[in-house]
Amino acid sequence: MKRLSSILFATLSLFALAFTGCQTAPTQIDRGYTAPAQPASTQIQWQGADNKAPAANNASNPVVSPPRQAIPATPSRGSDVIMRTNQIKVTKRVLEAASVGGSLKYRITINALDDVNNVRLTETIPAGVQFQSANPAASLAGSNANWNFPSMRKGQSQDIDITVKPTTEGNHQICSTVTVDNAFCLDFFAGQPKLDVVKKGPQSIELGEEASWTVTVTNNGSAEATNVVVTDTLPDAFTPTSNLRQPIGNLAPGETKSVTYTAKAVKQGNFSNRAVASYDGGQTGGPGQSQVASSPIAVVQSGIRVRKAGPSEAYVFKPEVFNITIENTGDTDLKNVRITDILPKGASVADNGRGRVSGNAIGWMIPNLPAGSSQLIRTEIAATRKGESTNTVKVVSANGLEASDSVTTNWLAVPGVTVSITDSKDPVRVRETTVYSIQVRNQGEFEPVSGTVTVTFNDKIKPTAVAGDAQGTINGQTVTFPRTTLEPGKDTNLSITAEGANIGPGRAVMNFSADFLNDPIISQETTNVY
């Protein structure tokens, strides 16, 4: 048994190489013709004791080395058998030796010295040796174990671990046949333009104004984009004021160019303005195109109105109410609306409406005036001189909207008025008459004034007739002289005839009321009836 083991170890430790095909087929390039690559095939034999490998033979005349007489020797674990071409290097190494009935383990390592395709390895298992297993798994066909690797890149390696079992004593030879297909490759890179478009413009614009958009095109691809054209598509709310199709030439990878478009807003509403960039040589053979870039925009119509209200006629030194109404008549919120109330000469501010008085003006500022809203400002102004004066208010918004309004007031001089009422006879008997004399005097020197004289009698006196500078009316116990005009520095004289009605103190109460008076002037006369 020891002799059998020694002979088997000696057989497995001796290797030689024999080629069954050409290692590498030469390649010729002549006037555009490339000779087809020929497969390379190599056979590695585990051989006799002289430990010499046969010379390589070309593929057209394969040669298998003749068997040689084995000389038993003591093998060493890890001894290598190596085959090399200019494309691959194949190494066989014993990992674990074995005697009859044991498991012999060895490894085949294929190293790619260049890019190769269809690497095929065939292990021919002789009689007296039984194939047990392999990693990676083999494809078995008769006495052959086969492996196929579709491609190997330069520098890549592949290990194949094989386990066999000797079943008979003697010399055994396990031959490897390795073939490859030549790989003759042309490396090239095909780039692709990629245009990214960004469109920027105003978010809103006033109806009738001109908007401007900037379209920026960047080539973020790997090839030059040629004959780039930017096309802008306007909604029907705009009339173009520039060319909507603008060429920008070629764009190298990483390059950016911009164009500008302008258009006039002719319709209110919310719209989207779109732009796209195209170039020659798209993937389908036609023009290439970027994604659509859009810019939303609202066409609005802002509006503002101001109204000033005040008396058409007033008296000097008497404060009058003036109202200012600011209205946002548009569809956009207005910011920082400034109001300036310009006062006429000789005006005196009694109530500034919480505004700021500066010289002959009062100012306010409304930070935000929403669309459709309004604000009221109330002031009180007096005049220090008589005559007509105009009060003007102006408003200006942050976006440049302006409006103004005015009110004209005729300021009248304040008259001084005195009144009196006296009876002609006192006391009187029942049914006896007496005459009440009424005098109203305008002590002013400039302006006539108008007022109303009313005399009310109690039940002891009954009015019967009226006379004087103004026409009066009797209504029961009340006598009225409407619209009595008082000339400057003049008296107005009126008279009422009355008779005693009932015994007792009769009383006549006179009231003079006018626009310049907050309260009427009152005078009264008492007449005894017996």
Buried (B, 14 or more C-beta within 10 A) or exposed (E): EEEBBBBBBBBBBBBBBBBBBBBBBEEEEEEEEEEEBBBBBBBBBBBBBEEBBBEBBEBEEBBEBEEBEBBBBEBEEEEEBBBBBEBBBBBBBBEEBBBBEBBBBBBBBBBBBBBBBBBBBBBBBBEEBBBEEBEEEBEEEEEBBEBEBEBBEEEBEBEBBBBBBBEEBBBBBBBBBBBBBBBEEEEEEEEEBBBBBBBEBBEBBBBEEBBBBBBBBBBEBEBBBEBBBBBBEBBEBBEEEBEEEBEBEBBEBEBEBEBEBBBBBEEBEEBEBBBBBBBBBEEEEEEBBBEEBBBEBBBBEBBBBBBBEBBEEBBBBBBBBBBBBBBBBBBBBBEEBEBBBBBBEBBEBEBBBEBEEEEEBBEBEBEEBEBEEBBEBEBBBBBEEBEEBEBBBBBBBEBEBEBBBEBEBBBBBBBEBEBEBBBEEEBBEEEEBBBBBBBBBBEBEEBEBEBBBBBBBBEBBBBEBBEBBBEBEBEEBEBBBEEBBBEBEEEBEBBBBBBBBEEBEBBBBBBBBBEBBEEBBEBEBBBBBE
